[in-house]
């Protein structure tokens, strides 16, 4: 499936500050609380926690927002 990533993959995404690169640290396939909000996830539509290469910031995105770096 397109946009299917694994823990350890190095990916790139577009943020408000421009393009960011990082490493996937967790793949969520069930709804999860993240930074005070419920993120809706499923096996068919997972979301990924990604740690930025340049900072300790952790973001969560759907696979459609990510590209392999």
VOGU-3710 file (C-alpha; in Angstrom, 3 decimals, decimal comma):
1> xxxxxxxxxx> 0,000/0,000/0,000  1,270/3,495/-0,822  2,195/5,500/2,240  2,875/2,407/4,343  5,877/3,035/6,569  7,653/1,157/9,362  9,362/2,096/12,611  12,900/3,212/11,781  12,051/4,633/8,348  13,567/8,055/7,637
11> xxxxxxxxxx> 10,806/10,321/6,295  10,154/13,917/5,253  7,033/16,046/5,707  5,939/19,631/5,250  5,322/21,681/8,399  4,443/25,308/8,997  8,188/25,996/9,222  9,032/24,184/5,963  10,176/20,653/5,194  11,244/18,531/8,153
21> xxxxxxxxxx> 12,977/15,147/8,232  12,898/12,582/10,978  12,638/8,938/11,961  9,420/7,050/12,639  9,441/5,933/16,273  5,938/4,457/16,541  3,129/3,289/14,253  -0,436/3,625/15,616  -3,253/1,420/14,317  -5,807/2,292/17,026
31> xxxxxxxxxx> -7,161/5,642/18,213  -4,663/7,343/20,516  -4,387/10,508/22,616  -1,535/12,670/21,344  -0,784/16,112/22,774  -4,262/16,383/24,273  -6,225/15,328/21,188  -7,642/12,036/19,991  -5,987/10,902/16,774  -8,106/8,448/14,783
41> xxxxxxxxxx> -6,020/5,539/13,498  -6,726/2,093/12,095  -4,818/-0,739/10,466  -5,963/0,601/7,078  -5,202/4,236/7,977  -2,362/4,326/10,524  -0,657/7,396/11,908  3,028/7,661/12,657  4,978/9,342/15,452  8,113/10,896/13,986
51> xxxxxxxxxx> 11,065/12,383/15,878  12,666/15,327/14,095  16,321/14,955/13,092  17,161/18,505/14,230  15,147/18,822/17,459  13,528/16,580/20,050  10,110/17,508/18,607  7,783/14,559/18,002  5,016/14,961/15,425  2,216/12,639/14,335
61> xxxxxxxxx> 1,101/12,340/10,719  -0,846/10,067/8,419  1,107/8,228/5,760  -0,248/10,493/3,001  1,681/13,438/4,489  5,001/11,569/4,511  7,628/10,721/1,905  10,659/8,505/2,369  13,764/10,670/2,735
//
